Amino acid sequence: MAEQFDVGDPVRWNSEAGHVEGVIVKKHTHDVEYKGHTRHCSKDDPQYEIKSDRTGHIALHKGGALTKR
């Protein structure tokens, strides 16, 4: 199981543009519609909305793609 994070945690992830840093703004534990696609989430395997520190862009990732900074 991937590491669990909380709202407000500063995290880092890898994107097509390189490493990105941001802060978790929401934790999803139930399936959610995101950019026209259903993202599957559960209490044991949540997905996190993260706001990029640099651009303000919102991304949605599973915990396995994130590391705490």
Z-matrix of the N, CA and C atoms (Angstrom, degrees):
N
C 1 1.449
C 2 1.528 1 109.48
N 3 1.324 2 116.85 1 140.09
C 4 1.460 3 122.47 2 -179.38
C 5 1.528 4 110.56 3 -71.90
N 6 1.320 5 114.58 4 158.42
C 7 1.463 6 120.38 5 177.61
C 8 1.518 7 109.65 6 -60.98
N 9 1.329 8 116.61 7 144.20
C 10 1.461 9 122.23 8 177.72
C 11 1.525 10 108.89 9 -94.74
N 12 1.325 11 116.24 10 142.65
C 13 1.454 12 122.91 11 179.90
C 14 1.522 13 109.22 12 -123.90
N 15 1.325 14 116.42 13 164.70
C 16 1.459 15 122.60 14 178.77
C 17 1.520 16 109.99 15 -122.50
N 18 1.330 17 115.75 16 158.61
C 19 1.459 18 121.19 17 175.45
C 20 1.526 19 107.83 18 -57.54
N 21 1.321 20 116.11 19 134.36
C 22 1.461 21 122.22 20 -179.39
C 23 1.519 22 114.02 21 97.18
N 24 1.343 23 117.11 22 -13.45
C 25 1.468 24 119.97 23 179.33
C 26 1.532 25 110.32 24 -68.32
N 27 1.338 26 117.44 25 132.18
C 28 1.462 27 120.30 26 172.86
C 29 1.526 28 109.11 27 -79.89
N 30 1.341 29 116.89 28 130.53
C 31 1.462 30 121.38 29 -176.07
C 32 1.526 31 110.47 30 -134.33
N 33 1.337 32 114.03 31 170.29
C 34 1.466 33 122.37 32 178.59
C 35 1.523 34 107.14 33 -136.69
N 36 1.335 35 116.98 34 145.07
C 37 1.464 36 120.97 35 176.58
C 38 1.522 37 108.86 36 -148.73
N 39 1.311 38 115.40 37 164.62
C 40 1.454 39 121.77 38 -179.27
C 41 1.518 40 108.94 39 -99.42
N 42 1.321 41 116.79 40 130.37
C 43 1.465 42 121.81 41 176.70
C 44 1.524 43 108.79 42 -123.75
N 45 1.332 44 116.02 43 179.27
C 46 1.465 45 120.16 44 177.97
C 47 1.527 46 111.03 45 -59.63
N 48 1.324 47 116.64 46 -28.56
C 49 1.469 48 121.71 47 -177.24
C 50 1.528 49 112.16 48 -90.65
N 51 1.317 50 118.18 49 2.36
C 52 1.463 51 121.48 50 -177.67
C 53 1.512 52 110.72 51 113.86
N 54 1.320 53 116.54 52 -165.29
C 55 1.459 54 120.31 53 -178.98
C 56 1.527 55 110.85 54 -75.15
N 57 1.323 56 114.81 55 138.51
C 58 1.461 57 122.37 56 -179.20
C 59 1.520 58 107.74 57 -124.71
N 60 1.329 59 115.75 58 142.98
C 61 1.463 60 120.97 59 176.34
C 62 1.513 61 109.02 60 -118.05
N 63 1.332 62 115.04 61 146.57
C 64 1.450 63 119.65 62 179.79
C 65 1.510 64 111.01 63 -167.21
N 66 1.326 65 114.98 64 -170.44
C 67 1.459 66 122.55 65 -177.53
C 68 1.522 67 108.92 66 -126.16
N 69 1.325 68 116.33 67 136.90
C 70 1.464 69 121.16 68 177.95
C 71 1.524 70 109.28 69 -70.11
N 72 1.348 71 115.82 70 126.20
C 73 1.453 72 120.96 71 -179.70
C 74 1.526 73 112.89 72 -108.73
N 75 1.351 74 117.25 73 -17.61
C 76 1.463 75 119.99 74 178.85
C 77 1.521 76 109.49 75 -159.25
N 78 1.335 77 115.67 76 143.85
C 79 1.464 78 122.50 77 177.44
C 80 1.523 79 107.74 78 -114.43
N 81 1.344 80 117.06 79 123.30
C 82 1.462 81 121.87 80 -179.27
C 83 1.526 82 109.47 81 -102.74
N 84 1.335 83 116.33 82 125.72
C 85 1.466 84 121.78 83 179.19
C 86 1.530 85 111.72 84 -116.24
N 87 1.332 86 116.62 85 3.51
C 88 1.468 87 122.63 86 175.47
C 89 1.524 88 107.37 87 -132.73
N 90 1.336 89 117.25 88 153.69
C 91 1.457 90 120.86 89 -179.50
C 92 1.525 91 110.28 90 -48.85
N 93 1.333 92 115.44 91 140.79
C 94 1.461 93 120.85 92 -176.29
C 95 1.528 94 109.29 93 -137.50
N 96 1.320 95 116.23 94 143.68
C 97 1.462 96 122.65 95 174.92
C 98 1.527 97 107.17 96 -85.82
N 99 1.344 98 116.40 97 124.28
C 100 1.460 99 121.06 98 -177.60
C 101 1.523 100 109.03 99 -140.57
N 102 1.324 101 116.17 100 118.58
C 103 1.464 102 122.96 101 -179.92
C 104 1.526 103 111.99 102 51.50
N 105 1.335 104 115.71 103 43.36
C 106 1.453 105 121.26 104 175.11
C 107 1.525 106 116.02 105 82.67
N 108 1.321 107 117.52 106 5.15
C 109 1.465 108 121.37 107 -179.53
C 110 1.518 109 110.19 108 -128.97
N 111 1.321 110 116.35 109 147.05
C 112 1.460 111 120.65 110 175.25
C 113 1.517 112 108.59 111 -82.84
N 114 1.318 113 116.55 112 124.03
C 115 1.457 114 122.14 113 176.72
C 116 1.522 115 106.65 114 -102.68
N 117 1.319 116 116.87 115 125.22
C 118 1.457 117 122.05 116 -176.48
C 119 1.528 118 110.32 117 -85.95
N 120 1.321 119 115.59 118 126.17
C 121 1.463 120 122.75 119 -177.15
C 122 1.524 121 108.86 120 -137.72
N 123 1.316 122 115.65 121 156.75
C 124 1.462 123 121.57 122 173.99
C 125 1.526 124 107.92 123 -151.56
N 126 1.329 125 116.68 124 173.34
C 127 1.470 126 119.92 125 176.91
C 128 1.523 127 110.64 126 -61.35
N 129 1.332 128 116.73 127 -36.50
C 130 1.464 129 120.70 128 -179.93
C 131 1.525 130 113.18 129 -81.10
N 132 1.318 131 117.53 130 -20.43
C 133 1.466 132 121.79 131 -178.41
C 134 1.534 133 109.50 132 -139.81
N 135 1.344 134 116.79 133 68.95
C 136 1.465 135 119.91 134 -177.10
C 137 1.528 136 111.95 135 -74.73
N 138 1.323 137 114.79 136 166.16
C 139 1.457 138 121.07 137 169.97
C 140 1.524 139 106.73 138 -120.36
N 141 1.320 140 114.81 139 151.96
C 142 1.461 141 121.04 140 -172.09
C 143 1.515 142 111.19 141 -121.38
N 144 1.351 143 115.65 142 134.14
C 145 1.462 144 121.04 143 170.76
C 146 1.521 145 106.29 144 -87.09
N 147 1.331 146 115.31 145 127.58
C 148 1.457 147 120.22 146 -177.67
C 149 1.522 148 108.87 147 -125.96
N 150 1.321 149 116.22 148 134.35
C 151 1.463 150 121.95 149 177.00
C 152 1.525 151 108.51 150 -98.86
N 153 1.329 152 116.37 151 121.62
C 154 1.459 153 122.39 152 -179.94
C 155 1.523 154 110.38 153 -63.34
N 156 1.338 155 116.24 154 133.52
C 157 1.462 156 120.73 155 177.03
C 158 1.522 157 111.75 156 -63.98
N 159 1.320 158 116.49 157 -36.57
C 160 1.463 159 120.89 158 -172.96
C 161 1.526 160 112.97 159 -82.52
N 162 1.337 161 117.48 160 -45.05
C 163 1.465 162 120.50 161 -172.31
C 164 1.525 163 114.50 162 -108.47
N 165 1.342 164 117.23 163 -18.43
C 166 1.458 165 120.09 164 -175.24
C 167 1.518 166 112.84 165 81.53
N 168 1.351 167 117.25 166 -0.97
C 169 1.463 168 122.63 167 179.26
C 170 1.525 169 109.85 168 -63.49
N 171 1.326 170 117.15 169 142.61
C 172 1.459 171 122.44 170 176.83
C 173 1.524 172 108.80 171 -98.84
N 174 1.328 173 116.14 172 129.85
C 175 1.465 174 122.45 173 177.11
C 176 1.521 175 108.35 174 -123.49
N 177 1.322 176 116.67 175 158.75
C 178 1.463 177 122.42 176 178.01
C 179 1.521 178 107.91 177 -125.02
N 180 1.345 179 116.67 178 122.07
C 181 1.467 180 121.39 179 -176.92
C 182 1.519 181 110.88 180 -139.27
N 183 1.341 182 114.64 181 153.83
C 184 1.460 183 120.71 182 170.37
C 185 1.526 184 108.71 183 -78.03
N 186 1.316 185 116.00 184 159.56
C 187 1.456 186 121.26 185 -178.16
C 188 1.510 187 114.25 186 -59.82
N 189 1.349 188 117.69 187 -30.39
C 190 1.454 189 121.09 188 -179.45
C 191 1.519 190 113.80 189 -65.20
N 192 1.334 191 117.11 190 -19.15
C 193 1.463 192 121.16 191 -179.98
C 194 1.531 193 112.18 192 -90.35
N 195 1.343 194 116.13 193 -6.10
C 196 1.456 195 120.87 194 -173.96
C 197 1.512 196 112.89 195 -110.21
N 198 1.333 197 115.34 196 151.62
C 199 1.454 198 121.42 197 169.55
C 200 1.521 199 107.51 198 -132.03
N 201 1.338 200 116.21 199 144.23
C 202 1.461 201 120.87 200 177.47
C 203 1.518 202 108.93 201 -73.34
N 204 1.328 203 116.56 202 142.66
C 205 1.462 204 118.77 203 174.81
C 206 1.504 205 110.00 204 -107.06
